[in-house]
Every structure is written in structure tokens, then in C-alpha cells.
């Protein structure tokens, strides 16, 4: 019997009904998305200094 259930990202074998991504890849994707969201809340000022958008950060912290 051949196992047709493979993770779309890393190619590891999975149990039926687990979805398209394994748990490790799903967690890695979550971390990347959180990092990207935090980076998008920063803005570069006139002198090259990074500035925080506090309204967006407050909503992010309340999750």
C-alpha cells in the first residue's frame, strides 16, 4: 500500500485527513506570518530611523 499523503512544503509523509501541510510546516508558516505582520507595523522615518505605529501594535498585542 502506497501512502499518497505528503506535505506540500517539505514532502514528509502524513496521516490521512491531516491537511495539506504537516504540523512543523504549519508552525513555521505561522511564525513567518507573525514576523511579517510585526515588520509591517514599523515605518521608516525621514532620517532613516524605524518608527512604530502604536495604534496597529496595540491591536496586535490585544490578541
Protein Blocks (a to p, Z undefined) as FASTA:
>chain_A
ZZfbdcfklopacdehiajbdfklmmmmmmmmmmmmmmmmpccdfkopacddfklmmmmm
mZZ
